[in-house]
């Protein structure tokens, strides 16, 4: 891939990291060395249940979903990953254990990926990245806690508002079936929820 294209793909990641902790030019060069852009077509798997998660994924454009399929064949969406968001099975990535989750593309999606060994190398060469990824892991843990609380103690309407707050850019990009799966309701019930919301002042 041409260097100018790689630099264009890296720009959002530089901006993301700089928003957390400003990077030096040497640290940006390290990102360019360790992260690799990859395009996934719609419906293509990035990661499948039964495999070990070997990459962290930062979304440049497009949308991914992480989900679990239960014994009855029902799909339970845990997380969406759209522009400037991370989506990974962190448990499998760090423990190198087999994953129970799937990640696939809902749209043609470009990501930047870094593997485990390259990530550890970044920590050693530039300790700032150790701090950055610790913050990202903490944020991911907080998001999982909030998602769990939403699922066990919130109404469907409250869960829908949580979706709109968390993924405002996806409310009209995704099919109702995908949003309903995330909310744990039927597409028909989601349609009624949307209708009710549109009538409110």
C-alpha positions in Angstrom: 0.0 0.0 0.0 1.3 3.5 -0.9 2.8 5.5 2.0 0.5 8.4 1.5 -2.6 6.2 1.8 -1.1 4.6 5.0 -0.5 8.1 6.4 -4.1 9.0 5.6 -5.4 6.0 7.5 -3.1 6.6 10.4 -4.2 10.2 10.9 -7.4 9.4 12.9 -5.4 7.1 15.2 -2.8 9.9 15.8 -5.6 12.3 16.6 -7.3 9.7 18.9 -4.1 9.1 20.9 -3.2 12.8 21.0 -6.6 13.4 22.6 -5.6 11.2 25.5 -1.8 12.0 25.8 0.1 14.1 23.2 2.5 12.0 21.1 6.0 12.8 20.0 7.1 12.4 16.4 9.0 9.3 17.4 5.9 7.8 19.0 3.9 8.5 15.9 6.6 6.7 13.9 6.2 3.7 16.2 2.5 3.6 15.5 3.2 3.7 11.8 5.6 0.8 12.3 3.3 -1.4 14.4 -0.2 -0.8 13.1 -1.4 -2.2 9.8 -4.5 -1.1 7.8 -6.9 -3.8 6.6 -10.1 -3.6 4.7 -13.0 -6.0 5.5 -15.9 -6.3 3.2 -19.5 -6.4 4.4 -20.3 -9.7 6.1 -16.7 -10.7 6.3 -15.4 -12.1 9.6 -12.6 -10.3 11.5 -12.7 -12.8 14.3 -14.7 -16.1 14.9 -15.8 -18.0 17.9 -13.3 -20.9 18.6 -10.3 -18.8 17.5 -7.9 -16.8 19.7 -8.2 -13.0 19.2 -4.8 -11.9 17.8 -5.5 -8.3 16.9 -6.7 -5.1 18.4 -8.9 -3.2 15.9 -9.3 0.5 15.6 -12.1 1.5 13.1 -11.2 4.1 10.5 -14.5 3.9 8.6 -17.4 1.5 8.4 -19.0 -0.6 11.2 -18.3 -3.9 12.9 -20.3 -5.8 15.5 -19.2 -8.2 18.2 -21.7 -10.8 19.2 -22.5 -14.2 20.6 -24.8 -16.8 19.0 -26.6 -18.9 21.7 -27.6 -22.6 21.5 -30.9 -21.7 19.9 -29.2 -19.7 17.1 -30.2 -16.3 18.5 -27.7 -13.5 17.9 -26.8 -11.3 20.9 -24.9 -8.2 19.9 -22.6 -7.0 22.7 -20.9 -4.0 21.0 -20.7 -2.0 17.7 -17.5 -0.5 16.5 -17.8 2.5 14.2 -15.4 5.3 13.3 -12.8 6.1 15.9 -13.8 3.2 18.2 -12.0 0.0 19.3 -13.6 -3.4 19.1 -11.9 -6.6 20.3 -12.3 -9.6 22.5 -9.9 -8.3 25.1 -10.1 -11.4 27.3 -9.0 -13.7 24.5 -6.4 -11.2 23.2 -4.6 -10.9 26.6 -5.1 -14.5 27.9 -4.6 -16.1 24.4 -7.6 -18.3 25.2 -10.2 -19.5 22.7 -12.9 -16.9 22.2 -16.7 -17.4 22.5 -17.4 -14.2 20.4 -17.6 -13.3 16.8 -16.7 -10.0 15.1 -17.8 -9.2 11.6 -18.4 -6.3 9.3 -21.9 -4.7 8.9 -20.5 -2.4 6.2 -17.3 -2.3 4.2 -14.9 -1.4 7.0 -11.3 -0.2 7.2 -9.4 -0.9 10.4 -6.0 -0.4 11.9 -4.7 -3.5 13.6 -1.9 -4.3 16.1 -0.9 -7.7 17.3 0.0 -8.7 20.9 3.8 -8.9 20.4 3.8 -5.6 18.6 1.7 -4.0 21.3 4.1 -5.2 24.0 7.0 -3.9 21.9 5.3 -0.5 21.9 5.0 -0.6 25.7 8.8 -1.3 26.0 9.9 1.2 23.4 7.6 4.0 24.5 6.0 3.6 28.0 3.5 6.3 27.2 1.6 3.6 25.2 1.4 1.4 28.4 -0.5 4.3 30.0 -2.7 4.9 27.0 -3.8 1.3 26.6 -4.4 1.0 30.3 -6.8 3.9 30.0 -8.5 2.2 27.0 -8.8 -1.0 29.0 -10.3 0.8 32.0 -12.8 2.6 29.6 -13.7 -0.7 28.1 -14.4 -2.2 31.5 -16.6 0.7 32.5 -18.5 0.4 29.3 -19.1 -3.4 29.9 -20.3 -2.6 33.4 -22.7 0.0 32.1 -24.0 -2.3 29.4 -24.6 -5.1 31.9 -26.5 -2.8 34.2 -28.6 -1.6 31.3 -29.5 -5.2 30.4 -30.5 -6.2 33.9 -32.2 -3.1 35.2 -33.4 -0.9 32.4 -36.5 -0.7 30.3 -36.4 -1.2 26.5 -36.9 2.6 26.1 -34.0 3.3 28.4 -31.8 0.8 26.5 -32.8 2.5 23.3 -31.7 5.9 24.7 -28.4 4.4 25.8 -27.9 3.1 22.2 -28.6 6.6 20.8 -26.2 8.2 23.3 -23.5 5.6 22.7 -23.8 5.2 18.9 -25.6 8.4 17.6 -23.9 7.9 14.2 -25.5 4.5 13.7 -29.1 5.0 14.5 -30.0 5.4 10.8 -27.1 3.5 9.3 -27.9 0.1 10.7 -30.9 -2.1 9.9 -33.5 -2.3 12.6 -32.7 -6.0 13.1 -29.2 -5.2 14.2 -30.3 -2.5 16.6 -33.0 -4.7 18.0 -30.6 -7.5 18.6 -28.3 -5.1 20.6 -31.3 -4.0 22.6 -32.7 -7.5 23.2 -36.0 -6.7 21.7 -37.8 -7.6 18.4 -37.6 -5.3 15.3 -41.3 -4.7 15.6 -41.0 -3.5 19.1 -38.1 -1.2 18.1 -40.3 0.2 15.3 -43.0 1.1 17.9 -40.4 2.6 20.2 -39.1 4.8 17.4 -42.7 5.8 16.5 -43.4 6.8 20.1 -40.1 8.8 20.3 -40.9 10.7 17.1 -44.3 11.8 18.5 -42.7 13.3 21.7 -42.1 17.0 21.7 
